[in-house]
Amino acid sequence: MFWKKQKKPPEGSGDDMDEGLCTFGPNIPWSKRDAFEGTSILGGNGSGKTTGSGDLIARSFLTQGWGGLVMTTKPDEYQMWVRMCEETGRKDDLILFGPGEQWRFNFLDYELSQPGGAGATENLVNLFTVVSEVADRRGGEKNEGDQYWKRSYKQLLRNGIGALVIGLGRVSVPLLYELVTDAPQSLEEASTEEWQKRSTLYSLLEAGRRRSKTEEEEHDFRLIVRYWLAEFPALAEKTRSIIVSTFTGIIDCFNRGVMRTLLSTTTNVTPDAAQDGKIIVINMSVKEWNELGQYVQVVWKFLFQRATERRRTTRPVFLWADEAANFVTTYDSLFQSTARSSRCATVYLCQNLPMYYAAMGGEQAGKSSTDALLGVLGTKIFHANSDITTNNYASELIGKKLKLLHSTSMPHERPDPTNERPGGHASSSVSEHMDFKVMPSEMTTLKKGGHINGGIVEGLVFQNGRIFPSTGDNYLFANFQQKG
């Protein structure tokens, strides 16, 4: 089965950037333009970020007929999207991708087949690099040596994929795995007739030699041959072993079990389905499938972003990730910098900034990557939070203003009742100083919904370049009503 293409977008999905999607309070509209500039929602566990502002925004996308990609962290998260699609009349547009479902996506075939150079070797290299970025997360600081291994890993991928593309005109996970593990382990082995006769890699290189090639392909092919027959076998054994194990540690997952079935066999759904109004929910939650769930979803996310960037239709789409620290990569900030022109609304929900830092490389490198990502997300909504770093970030983001500080001093001596020694006199003064418009402590007292709060979730909303009438400033406190 393949998803059914729609010939044109539904009514109401036009190109008016200032068309309202929802409101954050009386006469506070939130528009398509705002959505396309990206949204970050931060709130502690149980703060109501998903059922409050998240629910409001998600339903606005669905009622407008938008397609999108949804990543999942909790096992029951897909059920929330099933319910929302049913309640907004979008049940027929829902695609659940995961074990036990009918859908398959051979991601290598898909990317290789894209027009306009999209299937070039480097795009496939970048895809595997993004997956390895997620796989390599240990929460620690990266050091200078990590860059060497990253470059070496990409070099191996580039030459392996290139050998398959030029030699066979196609790429598959099993062939790529066999090619790399079959590579010569020394210069002597590379020159032996015995290895050459039994080697899949050598057969591919021979096929590439015989194949008619463009001038560009001929140049690349010479580099590929030199890498596999001279440079790679000349590496120190330990160095070569680390590079290969980095590769096999990632690719092995795609070569067996559920991941092979879902991502390396046939194709009946691709990220292009979102452009036809389908809501693709990846039902392989991280809590249930651990790193396998992450890998599948990061592959989908990256190729969804690539498909969105090269598409020609102007139909709006959305990219959704709750507990987004599980899925973010350094490519996200690059994608988001042009997402408005691609008509894509990115919404990332997360508990706090340290979770992003840990996911993206630790306190130093992770902070820079997180700052780059949050810097290109125009709407930021803060819910109840006890994390000091996140609350300070919110206050610093909104900024400071000049405040008056009143002080009073009292005399230290008591008046002499005989009036022989007069007592001191009280004095007061007023001084000016800069202080936060919204104090960090205010984020710890926001309502979290539930019965005790009448289903009201409070949030602090910030938008770059916008002045809200209710505050006369770049922020406002908004109430979000939970459903049910």
RAQUI-V672130 format. One record per helix or strand of 2 or more residues. SS is the DSSP state (h for helix, s for strand). FROM is the first residue (numbers start at 1). TO is the last residue. Records with the same first field share a line. If there is no record, write none. Layout:
SS = FROM-TO / FROM-TO
This chain:
s = 20-23 / 29-31 / 39-42 / 67-71 / 94-97 / 279-282 / 317-321 / 344-350 / 379-382 / 400-409 / 427-436 / 456-463 / 475-481
h = 32-36 / 50-63 / 77-87 / 91-93 / 107-112 / 121-135 / 144-168 / 173-181 / 187-190 / 193-198 / 200-210 / 215-231 / 237-254 / 257-263 / 271-276 / 286-310 / 324-326 / 331-336 / 339-342 / 353-359 / 363-375 / 388-398 / 440-444 / 451-453
